[in-house]
Amino acid sequence: MNSAPVLKTAWTWEEWQASRAARRAAADRVAPSELRRRESSSDRRLRAAFKGERGPAFGHGAGGRVAGGR
């Protein structure tokens, strides 16, 4: 009989980043990549915490994504 494949449960940071990039690329093929709501009831708190933005930067130095971009 065939045995079930072993589920990997320990990941290095680099492995996790690579798998996350692959999942994000697959998701981008079937759905828009809108990352944030335009506004919410928490805007005042978020903008105070993130220098006028609603969350941390998603630019090239922060994970390779740009908010609202592809």
N, CA and C atoms as an extended XYZ file, in Angstrom:
210
Properties=species:S:1:pos:R:3:atomname:S:1:resname:S:1:resid:I:1 pbc="F F F"
N         0.831       -1.189        0.000 N   MET     1
C         0.000        0.000        0.000 CA  MET     1
C         0.875        1.252        0.000 C   MET     1
N         0.320        2.312       -0.509 N   ASN     2
C         1.030        3.588       -0.493 CA  ASN     2
C         0.902        4.231        0.878 C   ASN     2
N         1.995        4.790        1.342 N   SER     3
C         1.926        5.497        2.621 CA  SER     3
C         1.695        6.979        2.354 C   SER     3
N         1.025        7.628        3.268 N   ALA     4
C         0.738        9.057        3.125 CA  ALA     4
C         2.031        9.854        3.258 C   ALA     4
N         2.168       10.934        2.487 N   PRO     5
C         3.371       11.762        2.618 CA  PRO     5
C         3.416       12.432        3.988 C   PRO     5
N         4.614       12.629        4.474 N   VAL     6
C         4.794       13.248        5.781 CA  VAL     6
C         4.600       14.759        5.637 C   VAL     6
N         3.809       15.330        6.514 N   LEU     7
C         3.561       16.766        6.505 CA  LEU     7
C         4.719       17.488        7.170 C   LEU     7
N         5.297       18.448        6.445 N   LYS     8
C         6.421       19.205        6.995 CA  LYS     8
C         5.894       20.187        8.037 C   LYS     8
N         6.487       20.181        9.225 N   THR     9
C         6.025       21.074       10.292 CA  THR     9
C         7.099       22.030       10.779 C   THR     9
N         8.334       21.864       10.353 N   ALA    10
C         9.412       22.770       10.756 CA  ALA    10
C         9.938       23.476        9.508 C   ALA    10
N         9.921       24.814        9.540 N   TRP    11
C        10.336       25.621        8.399 CA  TRP    11
C        11.389       26.623        8.824 C   TRP    11
N        12.367       26.853        7.957 N   THR    12
C        13.284       27.970        8.187 CA  THR    12
C        12.581       29.227        7.683 C   THR    12
N        13.084       30.380        8.084 N   TRP    13
C        12.495       31.637        7.632 CA  TRP    13
C        12.546       31.734        6.101 C   TRP    13
N        13.651       31.334        5.488 N   GLU    14
C        13.797       31.398        4.038 CA  GLU    14
C        12.810       30.458        3.338 C   GLU    14
N        12.631       29.252        3.877 N   GLU    15
C        11.659       28.320        3.304 CA  GLU    15
C        10.245       28.875        3.409 C   GLU    15
N         9.933       29.468        4.562 N   TRP    16
C         8.600       30.045        4.742 CA  TRP    16
C         8.382       31.180        3.748 C   TRP    16
N         9.378       32.065        3.587 N   GLN    17
C         9.245       33.178        2.648 CA  GLN    17
C         9.041       32.673        1.220 C   GLN    17
N         9.790       31.653        0.825 N   ALA    18
C         9.655       31.105       -0.525 CA  ALA    18
C         8.273       30.486       -0.722 C   ALA    18
N         7.786       29.746        0.270 N   SER    19
C         6.466       29.131        0.130 CA  SER    19
C         5.373       30.194        0.140 C   SER    19
N         5.556       31.245        0.923 N   ARG    20
C         4.576       32.339        0.956 CA  ARG    20
C         4.535       33.061       -0.387 C   ARG    20
N         5.698       33.282       -0.988 N   ALA    21
C         5.749       33.922       -2.304 CA  ALA    21
C         5.031       33.064       -3.347 C   ALA    21
N         5.207       31.753       -3.275 N   ALA    22
C         4.539       30.851       -4.216 CA  ALA    22
C         3.028       30.872       -4.007 C   ALA    22
N         2.573       30.866       -2.745 N   ARG    23
C         1.134       30.934       -2.469 CA  ARG    23
C         0.551       32.252       -2.952 C   ARG    23
N         1.277       33.350       -2.731 N   ARG    24
C         0.795       34.666       -3.153 CA  ARG    24
C         0.717       34.742       -4.683 C   ARG    24
N         1.718       34.193       -5.377 N   ALA    25
C         1.702       34.197       -6.843 CA  ALA    25
C         0.511       33.398       -7.368 C   ALA    25
N         0.231       32.261       -6.754 N   ALA    26
C        -0.919       31.457       -7.173 CA  ALA    26
C        -2.222       32.205       -6.913 C   ALA    26
N        -2.330       32.863       -5.787 N   ALA    27
C        -3.539       33.625       -5.460 CA  ALA    27
C        -3.712       34.808       -6.400 C   ALA    27
N        -2.628       35.457       -6.786 N   ASP    28
C        -2.703       36.602       -7.698 CA  ASP    28
C        -3.226       36.199       -9.075 C   ASP    28
N        -3.065       34.936       -9.441 N   ARG    29
C        -3.562       34.488      -10.743 CA  ARG    29
C        -5.081       34.371      -10.761 C   ARG    29
N        -5.703       34.198       -9.607 N   VAL    30
C        -7.153       33.976       -9.572 CA  VAL    30
C        -7.940       35.075       -8.869 C   VAL    30
N        -7.272       35.993       -8.184 N   ALA    31
C        -7.988       37.033       -7.444 CA  ALA    31
C        -7.158       38.310       -7.423 C   ALA    31
N        -7.814       39.454       -7.296 N   PRO    32
C        -7.059       40.711       -7.215 CA  PRO    32
C        -6.180       40.750       -5.976 C   PRO    32
N        -5.111       41.524       -6.059 N   SER    33
C        -4.155       41.558       -4.950 CA  SER    33
C        -4.362       42.766       -4.044 C   SER    33
N        -5.593       43.195       -3.876 N   GLU    34
C        -5.885       44.314       -2.981 CA  GLU    34
C        -5.561       43.873       -1.556 C   GLU    34
N        -4.643       44.577       -0.907 N   LEU    35
C        -4.159       44.137        0.393 CA  LEU    35
C        -4.867       44.785        1.575 C   LEU    35
N        -5.384       45.972        1.387 N   ARG    36
C        -5.966       46.692        2.518 CA  ARG    36
C        -7.306       47.301        2.163 C   ARG    36
N        -8.137       47.425        3.174 N   ARG    37
C        -9.374       48.183        3.000 CA  ARG    37
C        -9.020       49.647        2.822 C   ARG    37
N        -9.885       50.385        2.171 N   ARG    38
C        -9.628       51.813        1.973 CA  ARG    38
C        -9.766       52.583        3.276 C   ARG    38
N       -10.668       52.157        4.135 N   GLU    39
C       -10.836       52.827        5.430 CA  GLU    39
C       -11.476       51.860        6.414 C   GLU    39
N       -11.344       52.175        7.703 N   SER    40
C       -11.972       51.358        8.739 CA  SER    40
C       -12.159       52.201        9.991 C   SER    40
N       -12.843       51.635       10.964 N   SER    41
C       -13.074       52.348       12.217 CA  SER    41
C       -11.787       52.512       13.016 C   SER    41
N       -10.736       51.787       12.663 N   SER    42
C        -9.462       51.849       13.388 CA  SER    42
C        -8.444       52.778       12.734 C   SER    42
N        -8.854       53.557       11.736 N   ASP    43
C        -7.908       54.400       11.006 CA  ASP    43
C        -7.084       55.308       11.908 C   ASP    43
N        -7.704       55.968       12.856 N   ARG    44
C        -6.970       56.916       13.705 CA  ARG    44
C        -5.855       56.198       14.470 C   ARG    44
N        -6.173       55.056       15.051 N   ARG    45
C        -5.177       54.287       15.805 CA  ARG    45
C        -4.077       53.759       14.885 C   ARG    45
N        -4.463       53.234       13.737 N   LEU    46
C        -3.477       52.687       12.806 CA  LEU    46
C        -2.541       53.767       12.281 C   LEU    46
N        -3.095       54.902       11.881 N   ARG    47
C        -2.263       55.978       11.332 CA  ARG    47
C        -1.302       56.527       12.383 C   ARG    47
N        -1.722       56.561       13.634 N   ALA    48
C        -0.825       57.011       14.703 CA  ALA    48
C         0.326       56.018       14.890 C   ALA    48
N         0.040       54.739       14.735 N   ALA    49
C         1.055       53.706       14.953 CA  ALA    49
C         2.009       53.542       13.772 C   ALA    49
N         1.566       53.865       12.554 N   PHE    50
C         2.363       53.588       11.356 CA  PHE    50
C         2.686       54.844       10.549 C   PHE    50
N         3.006       55.920       11.234 N   LYS    51
C         3.498       57.155       10.593 CA  LYS    51
C         2.573       57.656        9.487 C   LYS    51
N         1.295       57.734        9.796 N   GLY    52
C         0.334       58.271        8.842 CA  GLY    52
C        -0.252       57.260        7.876 C   GLY    52
N         0.260       56.040        7.866 N   GLU    53
C        -0.274       54.987        7.003 CA  GLU    53
C        -1.185       54.081        7.826 C   GLU    53
N        -1.943       53.226        7.153 N   ARG    54
C        -2.867       52.332        7.848 CA  ARG    54
C        -2.208       51.028        8.278 C   ARG    54
N        -0.941       50.829        7.931 N   GLY    55
C        -0.229       49.620        8.309 CA  GLY    55
C         1.213       49.720        7.874 C   GLY    55
N         2.016       48.691        8.140 N   PRO    56
C         3.433       48.726        7.766 CA  PRO    56
C         3.601       48.762        6.248 C   PRO    56
N         4.728       49.265        5.795 N   ALA    57
C         5.006       49.389        4.365 CA  ALA    57
C         5.138       48.018        3.718 C   ALA    57
N         4.651       47.898        2.501 N   PHE    58
C         4.799       46.668        1.732 CA  PHE    58
C         5.732       46.873        0.554 C   PHE    58
N         6.590       47.875        0.616 N   GLY    59
C         7.491       48.196       -0.489 CA  GLY    59
C         8.561       47.143       -0.682 C   GLY    59
N         9.479       47.402       -1.594 N   HIS    60
C        10.516       46.427       -1.946 CA  HIS    60
C        11.411       46.073       -0.769 C   HIS    60
N        11.637       46.987        0.159 N   GLY    61
C        12.463       46.683        1.317 CA  GLY    61
C        11.704       45.995        2.429 C   GLY    61
N        10.394       45.815        2.221 N   ALA    62
C         9.568       45.235        3.276 CA  ALA    62
C         8.766       44.056        2.752 C   ALA    62
N         9.402       43.149        2.086 N   GLY    63
C         8.715       41.952        1.644 CA  GLY    63
C         8.436       41.889        0.157 C   GLY    63
N         8.751       42.950       -0.581 N   GLY    64
C         8.640       42.887       -2.019 CA  GLY    64
C         7.290       43.239       -2.602 C   GLY    64
N         6.313       43.621       -1.805 N   ARG    65
C         4.994       43.947       -2.328 CA  ARG    65
C         4.715       45.428       -2.110 C   ARG    65
N         3.944       46.001       -2.983 N   VAL    66
C         3.507       47.379       -2.844 CA  VAL    66
C         2.010       47.345       -2.624 C   VAL    66
N         1.523       48.052       -1.622 N   ALA    67
C         0.100       48.033       -1.296 CA  ALA    67
C        -0.729       48.399       -2.515 C   ALA    67
N        -1.710       47.562       -2.831 N   GLY    68
C        -2.594       47.820       -3.948 CA  GLY    68
C        -1.998       47.485       -5.304 C   GLY    68
N        -0.740       47.095       -5.360 N   GLY    69
C        -0.092       46.791       -6.637 CA  GLY    69
C        -0.012       45.314       -6.899 C   GLY    69
N         0.493       44.983       -8.066 N   ARG    70
C         0.665       43.562       -8.404 CA  ARG    70
C         2.113       43.235       -8.531 C   ARG    70
